[in-house]
């Protein structure tokens, strides 16, 4: 019996005996199979091979071999002497500012009074008082605070110089204090009010007796 031949199928039909397996294609066998993607287009089998973003960030900003040194922050404290010095400085600044503002205020007040009353404080007005004058030619009154601080009121009659009068009212401690006059009828005569000062003024009243002004009884 010939061993190189076997018979199968129809009787008497010879076939060759396969002595070795056919060679396989190594290139085809080693080619990786394409991954199966999910609905979002990602490979679920490769999730554990990716490096988390947080790990990358830590690697980029943190060096284990050369860590950054932590700076110690010293808590600031204010001792008692420093606090007293600060409070004292604030008080000095406040007092100095108030003093400077007071000087500026007084200076500005004097400037305004100079514009209104002159360097020698003077006030003038015309007023009919029935002492030889007339409504057409009323008497002329001048109130002056002299450089000595003496407040004087001068009455000038435009019709008769013999009817002129001078009234020494009072004396002030400051020759820069402004003075002014005001008149008011009282019954059948007139009253003259000499006003001394503007911020805290006081008034001196004189009453006409038909010829001149005198202190009221």
C-alpha positions as CSV (number, residue, x, y, z in Angstrom):
1,X,0.0,0.0,0.0
2,X,1.4,3.4,-1.0
3,X,1.4,5.7,2.0
4,X,1.8,8.9,0.0
5,X,-1.6,8.6,-1.3
6,X,-5.0,8.6,0.3
7,X,-8.3,8.0,-1.1
8,X,-11.4,9.8,-0.3
9,X,-14.5,10.8,-2.1
10,X,-15.2,8.7,-5.1
11,X,-13.6,5.5,-5.3
12,X,-10.3,5.5,-7.2
13,X,-9.8,9.3,-7.1
14,X,-6.3,10.0,-5.7
15,X,-5.4,13.2,-3.7
16,X,-2.1,14.5,-2.6
17,X,-1.2,14.2,1.1
18,X,-0.5,17.6,2.7
19,X,2.9,17.2,4.4
20,X,3.0,20.7,6.1
21,X,0.7,23.6,7.0
22,X,0.6,26.5,4.6
23,X,2.7,29.5,5.7
24,X,0.9,32.4,7.3
25,X,1.4,36.0,6.4
26,X,3.4,37.4,9.4
27,X,2.7,41.0,8.4
28,X,-1.0,40.5,8.4
29,X,-0.9,38.5,11.6
30,X,1.0,41.2,13.5
31,X,-1.0,44.2,12.3
32,X,-3.1,45.6,15.2
33,X,-6.8,45.5,15.0
34,X,-8.3,49.0,14.8
35,X,-9.8,50.1,18.1
36,X,-13.5,50.1,18.6
37,X,-14.8,53.6,19.4
38,X,-17.7,54.5,21.5
39,X,-20.5,57.0,20.7
40,X,-18.3,60.0,21.6
41,X,-15.4,58.9,19.3
42,X,-13.1,57.8,22.1
43,X,-11.5,54.5,22.8
44,X,-12.7,53.2,26.1
45,X,-9.8,50.7,26.4
46,X,-7.3,53.5,26.4
47,X,-8.6,55.6,29.2
48,X,-6.2,54.2,31.7
49,X,-3.2,54.9,29.5
50,X,-3.8,58.7,29.5
51,X,-2.1,60.9,32.0
52,X,-4.7,63.1,33.9
53,X,-4.5,66.8,33.3
54,X,-4.1,67.5,37.0
55,X,-1.0,65.3,37.0
56,X,0.5,67.2,34.1
57,X,-0.2,70.5,35.8
58,X,1.4,69.3,39.0
59,X,4.4,68.0,37.1
60,X,4.8,71.4,35.3
61,X,4.6,73.6,38.4
62,X,6.0,71.4,41.2
63,X,9.5,70.1,41.3
64,X,10.0,67.5,44.0
65,X,13.7,67.8,43.9
66,X,13.7,71.6,44.3
67,X,10.5,72.7,46.1
68,X,9.8,76.5,46.6
69,X,10.6,77.7,50.0
70,X,7.6,79.1,52.0
71,X,8.1,82.7,53.1
72,X,7.2,83.3,56.7
73,X,4.9,86.3,57.1
74,X,5.5,88.2,60.3
75,X,2.4,89.6,61.9
76,X,2.7,93.4,62.3
77,X,1.9,94.7,65.7
78,X,1.8,98.3,67.0
79,X,3.2,98.9,70.4
80,X,1.9,101.4,72.9
81,X,4.6,104.0,72.3
82,X,4.0,104.0,68.5
83,X,0.2,104.3,69.0
84,X,0.7,107.3,71.3
85,X,3.1,108.9,68.8
86,X,0.5,108.5,66.0
87,X,-2.4,109.9,68.1
88,X,-0.2,112.8,69.2
89,X,0.7,113.6,65.6
90,X,-2.9,113.5,64.5
91,X,-3.9,115.9,67.3
92,X,-1.0,118.3,66.4
93,X,-2.1,118.3,62.7
94,X,-5.7,119.0,63.7
95,X,-4.8,121.8,66.0
96,X,-2.4,123.3,63.5
97,X,-5.0,123.1,60.7
98,X,-7.6,124.7,62.9
99,X,-5.2,127.5,63.8
100,X,-4.3,128.1,60.1
101,X,-7.9,128.1,59.1
102,X,-8.7,130.7,61.8
103,X,-5.9,132.9,60.5
104,X,-7.1,132.6,57.0
105,X,-10.7,133.4,58.0
106,X,-9.6,136.5,60.0
107,X,-7.4,137.7,57.1
108,X,-10.2,137.3,54.6
109,X,-12.7,139.1,56.8
110,X,-10.3,142.0,57.2
111,X,-9.9,142.1,53.4
112,X,-13.6,142.3,52.9
113,X,-14.0,145.0,55.5
114,X,-11.2,147.0,53.8
115,X,-13.1,146.8,50.6
116,X,-16.4,147.9,52.2
117,X,-15.3,150.3,55.0
118,X,-11.8,151.3,54.0
119,X,-8.5,150.9,55.8
120,X,-9.8,153.4,58.4
121,X,-13.3,152.0,59.1
122,X,-15.8,154.5,57.8
123,X,-19.5,154.5,57.1
124,X,-21.5,157.3,55.5
125,X,-25.2,157.9,54.9
126,X,-27.8,160.7,54.4
127,X,-30.8,160.9,56.7
128,X,-33.5,163.5,57.4
129,X,-33.8,163.8,61.2
130,X,-35.6,167.2,61.6
131,X,-32.6,169.1,63.1
132,X,-32.5,172.1,60.8
133,X,-32.3,169.9,57.7
134,X,-35.0,169.0,55.1
135,X,-36.1,165.9,53.2
136,X,-34.6,167.6,50.1
137,X,-31.3,168.3,51.9
138,X,-31.0,165.8,54.7
139,X,-28.1,165.7,57.1
140,X,-25.0,163.7,56.2
141,X,-23.7,161.3,58.8
142,X,-20.2,159.8,59.0
143,X,-19.3,157.0,61.5
144,X,-15.5,156.4,61.9
145,X,-13.4,154.0,64.0
146,X,-10.2,156.0,64.4
147,X,-6.8,154.3,64.5
148,X,-6.9,154.8,68.3
149,X,-10.1,152.7,68.5
150,X,-12.3,155.7,69.2
151,X,-15.7,155.5,67.5
152,X,-16.9,159.0,66.4
153,X,-20.1,160.0,64.5
154,X,-20.0,163.3,62.6
155,X,-23.3,165.0,61.7
156,X,-23.0,167.6,58.9
157,X,-25.9,169.9,58.1
158,X,-25.9,170.9,54.4
159,X,-27.9,174.1,55.0
160,X,-26.1,175.5,58.2
161,X,-22.6,174.6,59.3
162,X,-23.4,175.9,62.8
163,X,-25.7,172.8,63.2
164,X,-22.9,170.4,62.7
165,X,-22.3,167.9,65.5
166,X,-19.7,165.4,66.7
167,X,-20.6,162.4,68.9
168,X,-18.0,160.4,70.7
169,X,-19.7,157.0,71.1
170,X,-17.3,154.4,72.5
171,X,-13.9,153.0,72.3
172,X,-13.0,149.6,70.8
173,X,-10.0,147.4,71.4
174,X,-9.5,146.9,67.6
175,X,-9.4,149.9,65.2
176,X,-10.3,147.5,62.4
177,X,-13.8,146.9,63.8
178,X,-16.4,148.2,61.4
179,X,-19.1,150.7,62.5
180,X,-22.4,151.5,60.8
181,X,-25.5,153.6,61.5
182,X,-29.2,153.0,61.5
183,X,-32.2,155.4,62.0
184,X,-35.7,154.9,63.1
185,X,-38.6,157.3,63.9
186,X,-39.8,157.1,67.5
187,X,-43.0,159.1,68.0
188,X,-42.3,162.8,67.0
189,X,-38.6,162.4,66.9
190,X,-35.8,160.2,65.6
191,X,-33.5,157.6,67.1
192,X,-29.9,156.9,65.9
193,X,-28.3,153.5,66.4
194,X,-24.5,153.2,66.2
195,X,-23.7,149.5,65.4
196,X,-20.2,148.5,66.3
197,X,-18.8,145.2,64.8
198,X,-20.3,142.7,62.3
199,X,-19.8,139.2,63.7
200,X,-20.8,140.0,67.3
201,X,-22.1,143.6,67.1
202,X,-23.4,145.8,69.9
203,X,-25.5,148.9,69.5
204,X,-25.5,152.3,71.1
205,X,-28.8,154.2,71.0
206,X,-29.1,158.0,70.8
207,X,-32.4,160.0,70.6
208,X,-32.9,163.4,69.0
209,X,-34.1,166.3,71.1
210,X,-34.8,168.5,68.1
211,X,-31.3,170.0,68.1
212,X,-28.9,167.0,68.5
213,X,-28.8,163.4,69.6
214,X,-28.5,162.5,73.2
215,X,-28.6,159.4,75.4
216,X,-32.2,158.3,76.1
217,X,-33.5,158.9,79.6
